[in-house]
Amino acid sequence: MLPRTLVVLLLLIGAAWGQSPAQSFEDRFQQIVKEADREQLYRLFWALPKGGDLHHHFSLAVPADVWLRSVIEARGNLFYTRLRTASCAGDDAPFLRFLTIQRSTWAKLPLCRQAEYTPMPELTESQKSEWMSSLVLDKSGEGRNEFFEAIVPRMGEINRDPKVLADAVAEMLRRTAAEGVRYVETQYWPVNLMDATGRTLSEDEGAEVMRGILGRPEVKATGIQVRLQAPLIRFRPDAELALERAYRFVDRHRDLWKGINLVGREDNDKGYALRFLDTFRRMRRQYPGIHLSIHAGEKDSPGREVRDTLLLGAERIGHGLNLITDPEGMLLARTGKFLLETQLISNKLLEYTPDLSKHPFPEYLRTGIPVCLNTDDPMAWDSNLTDEYVTAVSTFHLSWDEVVGLGRNSLAFSFAEPPLKKRMLEEYERDVLAFEKRMQGDWKAELEKVQARPSGYANRAILAGH
């Protein structure tokens, strides 16, 4: 529930937004969308002031080229990647090319297994390109199984070294800031960081590592505010114990960690929502003020997963794709008390909605259900938040008021502390007005000044017109 003072502020902002300036810009916005070519349209939404990215899996959000450079240049460590199979005795695990590990792990492997790996600095240019491609759904036929069963485990240990992590965070946030994003609420729980010797850091040591990273001058210079959620895999046998541990961890680190999330394939029924009901109720008796944003409804089949997840106490729902199949859930969602975190590109590439024209997003948006746009796992899609906006406007003919409302929702429903939330909302409204003023003039000349950096996805699917 939003604090009363913030609700009043939002109502005042909404009333002001309903006046003539926004209405007068609607015609200009539709003119630009109609007359702009693909490159101009991309520049328009690159320059658009954006709110926050609320559904953001950290390790799968750092671009593949950033991870590549970070592990090749790892200070005080050396990383190896698996290029070949040696058919070693006793190794019955499926072969996963480009699984990447650090030196301390490699040194413990039998000699036969060691021979399967190559030091990252020794990769050829061709192998580097293949390594990056192995972390992206960029080929025909790749989809949900490639993502969950290959890309996710292939990450191996590239996100476990604190120094590698520091470089990756700084560059990821710098690129995110370049497209006008002001807030990132990422899912990251430091339960498996390890130093170059192979010593696993405690989760509290890991929290200090992240706190130090976010305090670095180059990170602060991006201007992005970062808050975190502790995610846990919902279908594991010990998930209830992990949930209790997550509550304890977030409670100890409330300055940065604001909430908890249940993640993992929802077509694995071992992670069904009501399994956790008793645990959430017990935790709420002990811990006040810990927010919940929980994945629900990311399934092909109809169901009431979103309703069941709201019963857990969720304030935001990740995806919510099959909510549209549940009439009672749809009516509940129209109360406006919780937000749906929508990821169009993710839903397309993971084949939940391969035809985006059939995505339920516009039904949610236009029946009064709060929604916002998010990137989800932009490393794997080779995408960014600009791509989500361009895709939404191009597919569903959004009005200017709807576009601005998406960014506003992403801040109003964030888990940021109220003073920060208030400030970000005020700055967002200010920047939107300035953007309108810029585009009321010679919009083509204004867009010529925009230095957009299209993603790989944009180059393949937006600018190429596919």
Protein Blocks (a to p, Z undefined) as FASTA:
>chain_A
ZZfklmmmmmmmmmmmmmmklmmmmmmmmmmmmmpcfklmmmmmmmpccfbdfbdcfklm
gcfklmmmmmmmoghiacdddfbdehighiabdcdehiacdfklmmmpcfklmmmpccfk
lpcfklmmmmmmmmpcfbghiafklmmmmmmmmnmmmmmpmklmmmmmmmmmmmmmmnop
abdcdddddfkbccfkopacdfklmmmmmmmmmmpmklmmnopacdddddddfkbmklmm
mmmmmmmmmmmmmmlmmbdcdedjfklmklgfklmmmmmmmmmmmmghiacdddehiafb
dcjklmmmmmnopabdehjlmmmmmmklmmmmmnopaccdddfklmmmnomamplmlpck
lmmmmnopacdddekjmmlnopafklmmmmmmmmnopafklmmmmmmmmmmmmcbdfklm
mmmmmmmmmmmmmmmmmmmmcmklmmmmpccdddfklmmmmmnoZZ
